[in-house]
Amino acid sequence: SDLKNEFSKQKSLSESEYFTIIHEKNEEIDNLHEQLLTQNSQIDSHQDTIEHLRKDLHDYEIKYSEQNAQLDQLLDQQKHISESMIRLKNVLNVDANDHDELLEQLLHKMEQSQLIKTESERLNNDLIKQKSEQTNLHNELHHLEQQFDDIKDELHKTQQE
């Protein structure tokens, strides 16, 4: 329509002017075509970017889901540890508020247990020594009784002669 208006205004254009106008309009068309190609290329690039972003979003959603599963697993482990601590506190008959305190009391109980075990072993060794001494004394007594009986027999024989 712009071209028509130009032609209407200047009907008496020469042929070379007419070709010049056509050439200019062709250049404008070529420029517009270049702009369209550039815009299409930009659109394609933006679509690629959108696809990459969608893929990244999908990857992040998977990672988020995996991390939530790991978090749930850690929470379950923490729950089991807390339950174990409660059971351990009950078994040890201690009152501890945190892991460190419970560990300290557990170590104290283990030290007490080791002391009791050591004392028990010492008493057991003493008992074994006493039994051994008792056996030795019993054997010695038996030997002395035998000697006494032998002497008695000797004395009896001597009196009969």
C-alpha positions as YAML, in Angstrom:
chain: A
units: angstrom
residues:
- id: 1
  name: SER
  ca: [0.00, 0.00, 0.00]
- id: 2
  name: ASP
  ca: [2.94, 2.35, 0.62]
- id: 3
  name: LEU
  ca: [4.26, 1.44, -2.77]
- id: 4
  name: LYS
  ca: [0.88, 2.18, -4.33]
- id: 5
  name: ASN
  ca: [0.78, 5.56, -2.65]
- id: 6
  name: GLU
  ca: [4.23, 6.39, -3.94]
- id: 7
  name: PHE
  ca: [3.22, 5.41, -7.43]
- id: 8
  name: SER
  ca: [0.07, 7.41, -7.19]
- id: 9
  name: LYS
  ca: [1.94, 10.51, -6.12]
- id: 10
  name: GLN
  ca: [4.59, 10.16, -8.75]
- id: 11
  name: LYS
  ca: [2.98, 8.75, -11.84]
- id: 12
  name: SER
  ca: [5.49, 10.32, -13.99]
- id: 13
  name: LEU
  ca: [8.46, 8.37, -12.68]
- id: 14
  name: SER
  ca: [11.10, 7.35, -15.04]
- id: 15
  name: GLU
  ca: [11.98, 3.76, -15.56]
- id: 16
  name: SER
  ca: [15.30, 4.07, -13.70]
- id: 17
  name: GLU
  ca: [13.54, 5.70, -10.74]
- id: 18
  name: TYR
  ca: [11.02, 2.91, -10.80]
- id: 19
  name: PHE
  ca: [13.81, 0.30, -10.68]
- id: 20
  name: THR
  ca: [15.53, 2.21, -7.89]
- id: 21
  name: ILE
  ca: [12.36, 2.15, -5.82]
- id: 22
  name: ILE
  ca: [11.91, -1.56, -6.54]
- id: 23
  name: HIS
  ca: [15.51, -2.18, -5.57]
- id: 24
  name: GLU
  ca: [15.06, -0.27, -2.29]
- id: 25
  name: LYS
  ca: [11.89, -2.18, -1.51]
- id: 26
  name: ASN
  ca: [13.66, -5.46, -2.28]
- id: 27
  name: GLU
  ca: [16.41, -4.44, 0.14]
- id: 28
  name: GLU
  ca: [13.76, -3.66, 2.77]
- id: 29
  name: ILE
  ca: [12.19, -7.06, 2.14]
- id: 30
  name: ASP
  ca: [15.61, -8.72, 2.39]
- id: 31
  name: ASN
  ca: [16.29, -6.85, 5.64]
- id: 32
  name: LEU
  ca: [12.91, -7.89, 7.03]
- id: 33
  name: HIS
  ca: [13.60, -11.45, 5.92]
- id: 34
  name: GLU
  ca: [16.99, -11.33, 7.71]
- id: 35
  name: GLN
  ca: [15.27, -9.98, 10.83]
- id: 36
  name: LEU
  ca: [12.73, -12.80, 10.64]
- id: 37
  name: LEU
  ca: [15.51, -15.37, 10.26]
- id: 38
  name: THR
  ca: [17.35, -13.84, 13.23]
- id: 39
  name: GLN
  ca: [14.16, -13.82, 15.31]
- id: 40
  name: ASN
  ca: [13.42, -17.43, 14.32]
- id: 41
  name: SER
  ca: [16.96, -18.37, 15.32]
- id: 42
  name: GLN
  ca: [16.45, -16.59, 18.65]
- id: 43
  name: ILE
  ca: [13.12, -18.38, 19.12]
- id: 44
  name: ASP
  ca: [14.83, -21.72, 18.43]
- id: 45
  name: SER
  ca: [17.57, -20.82, 20.89]
- id: 46
  name: HIS
  ca: [14.97, -19.83, 23.50]
- id: 47
  name: GLN
  ca: [13.11, -23.09, 22.90]
- id: 48
  name: ASP
  ca: [16.37, -25.01, 23.41]
- id: 49
  name: THR
  ca: [16.95, -23.07, 26.61]
- id: 50
  name: ILE
  ca: [13.41, -23.87, 27.76]
- id: 51
  name: GLU
  ca: [14.00, -27.57, 27.04]
- id: 52
  name: HIS
  ca: [17.28, -27.50, 28.97]
- id: 53
  name: LEU
  ca: [15.55, -25.74, 31.85]
- id: 54
  name: ARG
  ca: [12.76, -28.33, 31.81]
- id: 55
  name: LYS
  ca: [15.37, -31.10, 31.89]
- id: 56
  name: ASP
  ca: [17.22, -29.35, 34.73]
- id: 57
  name: LEU
  ca: [13.93, -28.93, 36.60]
- id: 58
  name: HIS
  ca: [13.20, -32.63, 36.15]
- id: 59
  name: ASP
  ca: [16.71, -33.50, 37.41]
- id: 60
  name: TYR
  ca: [16.24, -31.19, 40.40]
- id: 61
  name: GLU
  ca: [12.87, -32.78, 41.16]
- id: 62
  name: ILE
  ca: [14.52, -36.22, 41.13]
- id: 63
  name: LYS
  ca: [17.35, -34.98, 43.39]
- id: 64
  name: TYR
  ca: [14.77, -33.35, 45.69]
- id: 65
  name: SER
  ca: [12.86, -36.61, 45.89]
- id: 66
  name: GLU
  ca: [16.06, -38.58, 46.60]
- id: 67
  name: GLN
  ca: [17.10, -36.09, 49.28]
- id: 68
  name: ASN
  ca: [13.65, -36.32, 50.87]
- id: 69
  name: ALA
  ca: [14.01, -40.11, 50.93]
- id: 70
  name: GLN
  ca: [17.47, -39.76, 52.51]
- id: 71
  name: LEU
  ca: [16.06, -37.31, 55.05]
- id: 72
  name: ASP
  ca: [13.28, -39.76, 55.90]
- id: 73
  name: GLN
  ca: [15.88, -42.51, 56.31]
- id: 74
  name: LEU
  ca: [18.01, -40.29, 58.57]
- id: 75
  name: LEU
  ca: [14.95, -39.40, 60.65]
- id: 76
  name: ASP
  ca: [14.15, -43.11, 61.00]
- id: 77
  name: GLN
  ca: [17.74, -43.79, 62.07]
- id: 78
  name: GLN
  ca: [17.56, -40.95, 64.58]
- id: 79
  name: LYS
  ca: [14.31, -42.40, 65.94]
- id: 80
  name: HIS
  ca: [15.92, -45.85, 66.31]
- id: 81
  name: ILE
  ca: [18.96, -44.32, 68.03]
- id: 82
  name: SER
  ca: [16.69, -42.43, 70.42]
- id: 83
  name: GLU
  ca: [14.77, -45.62, 71.18]
- id: 84
  name: SER
  ca: [18.06, -47.49, 71.70]
- id: 85
  name: MET
  ca: [19.25, -44.76, 74.07]
- id: 86
  name: ILE
  ca: [16.04, -45.05, 76.07]
- id: 87
  name: ARG
  ca: [16.42, -48.84, 76.28]
- id: 88
  name: LEU
  ca: [20.08, -48.49, 77.24]
- id: 89
  name: LYS
  ca: [19.21, -45.92, 79.92]
- id: 90
  name: ASN
  ca: [16.63, -48.32, 81.31]
- id: 91
  name: VAL
  ca: [19.00, -51.30, 81.24]
- id: 92
  name: LEU
  ca: [21.79, -49.31, 82.88]
- id: 93
  name: ASN
  ca: [19.34, -47.66, 85.25]
- id: 94
  name: VAL
  ca: [20.80, -44.22, 84.56]
- id: 95
  name: ASP
  ca: [19.31, -40.82, 83.90]
- id: 96
  name: ALA
  ca: [21.01, -39.21, 80.91]
- id: 97
  name: ASN
  ca: [19.68, -36.38, 78.76]
- id: 98
  name: ASP
  ca: [21.95, -36.65, 75.75]
- id: 99
  name: HIS
  ca: [24.31, -38.98, 73.93]
- id: 100
  name: ASP
  ca: [27.47, -37.71, 75.64]
- id: 101
  name: GLU
  ca: [25.99, -38.01, 79.11]
- id: 102
  name: LEU
  ca: [24.72, -41.51, 78.36]
- id: 103
  name: LEU
  ca: [28.12, -42.50, 76.98]
- id: 104
  name: GLU
  ca: [29.82, -41.11, 80.08]
- id: 105
  name: GLN
  ca: [27.51, -43.07, 82.37]
- id: 106
  name: LEU
  ca: [27.92, -46.18, 80.23]
- id: 107
  name: LEU
  ca: [31.71, -45.89, 80.56]
- id: 108
  name: HIS
  ca: [31.32, -45.41, 84.31]
- id: 109
  name: LYS
  ca: [29.16, -48.56, 84.51]
- id: 110
  name: MET
  ca: [31.72, -50.44, 82.40]
- id: 111
  name: GLU
  ca: [34.52, -49.31, 84.74]
- id: 112
  name: GLN
  ca: [32.48, -50.46, 87.72]
- id: 113
  name: SER
  ca: [31.81, -53.75, 85.99]
- id: 114
  name: GLN
  ca: [35.53, -54.17, 85.25]
- id: 115
  name: LEU
  ca: [36.40, -53.44, 88.89]
- id: 116
  name: ILE
  ca: [33.82, -55.98, 90.05]
- id: 117
  name: LYS
  ca: [35.17, -58.51, 87.54]
- id: 118
  name: THR
  ca: [38.74, -57.92, 88.73]
- id: 119
  name: GLU
  ca: [37.68, -58.26, 92.37]
- id: 120
  name: SER
  ca: [35.71, -61.40, 91.52]
- id: 121
  name: GLU
  ca: [38.75, -62.91, 89.77]
- id: 122
  name: ARG
  ca: [40.94, -62.03, 92.77]
- id: 123
  name: LEU
  ca: [38.44, -63.62, 95.17]
- id: 124
  name: ASN
  ca: [38.17, -66.67, 92.91]
- id: 125
  name: ASN
  ca: [41.97, -67.01, 92.88]
- id: 126
  name: ASP
  ca: [42.01, -66.68, 96.68]
- id: 127
  name: LEU
  ca: [39.35, -69.38, 96.91]
- id: 128
  name: ILE
  ca: [41.37, -71.66, 94.61]
- id: 129
  name: LYS
  ca: [44.46, -71.07, 96.79]
- id: 130
  name: GLN
  ca: [42.47, -71.83, 99.92]
- id: 131
  name: LYS
  ca: [41.08, -75.01, 98.37]
- id: 132
  name: SER
  ca: [44.59, -76.01, 97.32]
- id: 133
  name: GLU
  ca: [45.89, -75.32, 100.82]
- id: 134
  name: GLN
  ca: [42.95, -77.24, 102.25]
- id: 135
  name: THR
  ca: [43.73, -80.19, 99.97]
- id: 136
  name: ASN
  ca: [47.40, -80.02, 100.95]
- id: 137
  name: LEU
  ca: [46.46, -79.87, 104.62]
- id: 138
  name: HIS
  ca: [44.06, -82.74, 104.16]
- id: 139
  name: ASN
  ca: [46.77, -84.79, 102.43]
- id: 140
  name: GLU
  ca: [49.25, -83.87, 105.14]
- id: 141
  name: LEU
  ca: [46.71, -84.83, 107.81]
- id: 142
  name: HIS
  ca: [46.07, -88.12, 106.04]
- id: 143
  name: HIS
  ca: [49.82, -88.72, 105.85]
- id: 144
  name: LEU
  ca: [50.21, -87.88, 109.55]
- id: 145
  name: GLU
  ca: [47.32, -90.18, 110.41]
- id: 146
  name: GLN
  ca: [49.01, -92.91, 108.42]
- id: 147
  name: GLN
  ca: [52.27, -92.28, 110.26]
- id: 148
  name: PHE
  ca: [50.40, -92.26, 113.54]
- id: 149
  name: ASP
  ca: [48.74, -95.57, 112.66]
- id: 150
  name: ASP
  ca: [52.14, -97.00, 111.65]
- id: 151
  name: ILE
  ca: [53.71, -95.82, 114.89]
- id: 152
  name: LYS
  ca: [50.78, -97.17, 116.82]
- id: 153
  name: ASP
  ca: [51.17, -100.51, 115.08]
- id: 154
  name: GLU
  ca: [54.91, -100.46, 115.80]
- id: 155
  name: LEU
  ca: [54.26, -99.64, 119.39]
- id: 156
  name: HIS
  ca: [51.67, -102.37, 119.65]
- id: 157
  name: LYS
  ca: [54.09, -104.89, 118.13]
- id: 158
  name: THR
  ca: [56.79, -103.76, 120.45]
- id: 159
  name: GLN
  ca: [54.54, -104.20, 123.48]
- id: 160
  name: GLN
  ca: [53.60, -107.71, 122.41]
- id: 161
  name: GLU
  ca: [57.17, -108.83, 122.14]
...
